Amino acid sequence: MHSPAEAEADACVEELRGALAAHGITLPSLGLDLPAFAARRPVRPLIALGNCNLLTTKALSAALRKSAV
């Protein structure tokens, strides 16, 4: 059973995954930072953005710059 914080974090991950996909960007290791949930009292769940290659980094940077205009 998911806690409310975990459910909200899952929803945020999926929202980010969808927004990135709209720009043709995939972060394979995007997900919840599980050690954050292992703490006694996870106040703020962490999202693991993970590693990405140079092409993905450039695409992400370009998408962020374009949307900032």
Residue, then its C-alpha position, 0 to 999 in steps of 0.5 A: m500500500h502506498s502512503p500519500a507521500e509516495a502516491e504523490a511522488d509517483a504522480c510527480v514522476e509520471e508527470l515529469r516523465g510525460a513532460l519529458a516525453a513530449h520533448g522526445i526525452t527519456l531518462p531511463s532511471l527516473g523514479l523514486d529515491l527509495p532510500a528516502f523512504a527507508a528513513r524513519r520519517p520521510v518528510r519529503p520524498l526525493i525523485a531520482l533523476g538519474n544519469c543520462n548521456l550527453l545527447t539527452t543532456k543537450a536535449l533537456s537543456a534545449a527544451l528548458r531553454k525553449s520553454a523559458v522564452 
